[in-house]
Amino acid sequence: MAKENVVKAIAKVMIAAAWVDGKITSEEINSLKDLLFRLPDMTASDWAELDIYIETPVDEDERMRLVESLKMELSTPEEKRLALDALDEIVSTDGEISEKELELVEEVRPLIENSNVSLLGPLSRLMRGSVQRHSRVMAEAPNREVYLDDFINNKVFYLVSRRLELEEEQVSIPESVLRKLSLAGGLMARVAYVDREVNEAEFDAIADILEEKWDVTPLEAALIAEVAVSRRAAQGPRADPGTDPDPGGGGLRPAV
């Protein structure tokens, strides 16, 4: 049986591959679940470690970091085969393979196939070179897992931060203030969503309160309100503001 770290590394690459066409489907999520059934003792932290990649798209640099990390985890031919089979499954699970998915497979498959899983590998010069390349990729590429605590404990703040980073919005709110705004936005969104919908007037009220009480710009207030309301709709009415006790958020983690 493949080790836990190997299965999680494969799952992360599968998620990154699923994002290559700009979306992740329920069929792809189900393929991930099939893989993760190999790990019956997954903790909430384990689920969150995977869900953080499902929440927002994975770009090429981060995807290649995940592939490099997977290569370093593989230690047997069986684990290599599991990784290759999982890659093929995730891109074909909806019954068709797009051009982008085909390009991804052609790019990633050789990297996995050529990974060294022999017992002598760690002692070879080739492996030392691979480790050096791996370290360089890991150091330079994006790694959202450094924000895992925020993803678990203040998801509105995490999503606002990612939105600012990805879209390069011109917002100059200090981090400590942004955390408070995210919690406040999450609380107001929860109240507004008590009837399981947030109408335009309620959205405007959330944005206006953020703008007036915390002295932020209309753009900043609207951005936080938008993320908070969207997150609340995805979570449902029960979770606490700004947090998500189920890291899956309706994604990977099984319902209880």
N, C-alpha and C positions, 0 to 999 in steps of 0.2 A: 504493500500500500504506500502511495506517495506521502511524503511528510507534509505536515500542516503548512509550513512555510512555502513549500513547492506549490501546493494547491492554491493558496492565496495569491502567490505570484502569478500563476497561470490565470486565475480569475481576473486579476487586474489587467493583464494583457488582453483578455477577452473583452473586458469592458472598453478598453481603449480602442480595440478593433471595431467594436460595435458603434463607436462614435464617429468612425471615419467618414460615414455618409451624412453626418450632422444630426443624427437622431439615434435614440436607443429604444427598441420596441419591446413589447411584452413577450414576444417569442424569444428574443435575445435574453431577456431576464430569466425566462424559464430554462434556457440552456445553461445559464450560470447556476441556477438552482440544482440542476442535475449534477453538475460538477461538485457543488458544495455539499451535496448529500454524503460525500466521502468524509466530511468533517462533522460528525454528530454533536460535538461539544463546542461549537462556535459560541463565543461570548458576545455580549453587546458591543464591546470594543472591536472585536473581529469584524462584525457586521458593518460597523461604522467605517472601519478601515477600507472596506470595499465600496460602501455606499457613497463615500466622498467623491469617488470617481464617476458614479452614476449621476450625481446631482448636476454637474455641469460638463460641457464638452472637454475632451482631452485632445490637446494639440499635438503636432508631430514631435516636438522636442520632448514633451513629457511622455509620449508613447514610447519613444526610443529609450528613455530612461527606464521605463518599466520592462522593456524587452531585455535590456542589459542586466537589470536586477534579476529577472527570471533566469537568464543564462547562468548567472552565478549560483543560483539555487539548485540547478539540475545536477544530479550526481549519478544517475543510472540511465541506461537506455530506455527502461520502462517509463521513467519520468519524462524523458525527451519525447517519447511517442505520445504520452498523455497530452503534453503541451501542443504538439503538432495536430493531434486529433481535435483538441479543443479549439484551436485556431480555425481549422476547416469548418467545424460545426457552427461557430458563431457567425461566420460570414455567409453561410448558406442556410441558416435556420428559417429564413422567411421564404425559401423556395427559389430565390434568384440571387445572383451575385453581381453587384454593380461594378462598374469599371474601377471606381475608387477602392472597393473591397478587393478586387482582383490584384490591383497594384500593391495593396498592402500585403496580401498573402505572398506575392512574389518578392517583396522586400524583406518580410519578417521570417518567412520559412527558412531561407538559407542561414540566417543568423542563429536560429535554434538548431537546425540540423548540424551546423559546424561547431556547436558548443562542445567542449571537451569534457566527457564524463568518465574517462578512464581513471584508474587508480593512480597512475603515474602523472596524470595531468597537473596536479598542483605543484609538482616538482620540476616541470618542464619550463624552458625559457618561453615557449609559446604562451603558457598559462600566465606567467609573470607579466608578459606583455598585455594579455587580455585583462588582467587585474588592473594594470595601470590605465588602460583605456576605459575600463569600467569606472574607475575612481574619477577620471576626468569628466565622463558623461554625467555621473551622479552629482558631481559638484556644480556643473554648469547648467543642468536642465531643471525645469520647474519641478517642484515637489510639494503638492498641496497637503501632504500628510503632516507637514510641520504645523498646519492649522487644524489638526484633528480635534484638539480640545475645544476650539471654538465651534467646529462643525457639530460636536456632540452637545455642547452646553449653551451656545448662543448662536443658533443657526441663522437667524436673521442677520446678525452682524457678519457672519461668515459669508453669506450670500451677497450682502451689500458690498463687502470688501472685494469679492471676486468680480462683481459687476463693475466696480470702479476700475479694477485692474484690467479686465478684458476690454472694456469699452473706452478706457482712458478718459473718463469723465473728469471735468475740471472741478473737483471738490476738495476743499482744504480743511475739513473737520479733523481736529486731533483725534487720535485713536480712542482715548479715554472717553471723549464726548460722544463719539460715534457708537461706542458700546452702549452708553446710556440711551441714546436715541433709538438704537435697534431694539433694546428691551422695551422702551416706551411704545414704539411702533408695534411691536409684537403684542403687547398687552391691549392696546386699543383695537388692533385687528381682531384679537380674540373676542373682545366685547362686541364688536360690530358683526362678527360672524356667528353670534349666538343663534340667529335664525337661519344659519347655513347659507348666507349670501351677504355680500357687501355691495350696496348700491353706490351710485356715483356721489350722492350727497354724503354718505358715510366716509367714502374715500377722501373727498374734499375736506371733510371735518378733521380727519386724521392728519392730513398734510398741513392744514391751517394751524392746528394745535402745535405740531412739531415746529412750524415756522415761527409762531408767536412766542411760545414758551421757552424755546431753546435758541432763538435768534439765529436760525439757519436760513439759507436762501430758498426761494420757491423750488428751484431745481433739486436742491438737496433734500428738502422735505418730501417732494413728490417721489423721488427715487426710493427713499426709505419706506414711505407708505406703500409704494408699488410692490417692493420686495416683501414687506410684512404681510400684506393682504394676499399676495400670491402664495406665500408659504403657508398661511393659515388655511387657505382653500385646499392646499395639497395635504395638510395634516388632518383636517377635520376639526371638530369643535372641542376635543377633550384635552389636548396637550397644553402644557404650561407655556406662557408667553416667552418667545425667544429661545425655547429649548425644545428638545424632541426626545422623549424617553425611549422611543422606538427609532434607532438610527436608520432603519429601513425607510421610514416615512411612507409606507405603502409600497416600497420597492422590494429589496431582497429579503428582509427579515420576515419569517412566517408570522401570521397573525396569531394572537393568543387570546 
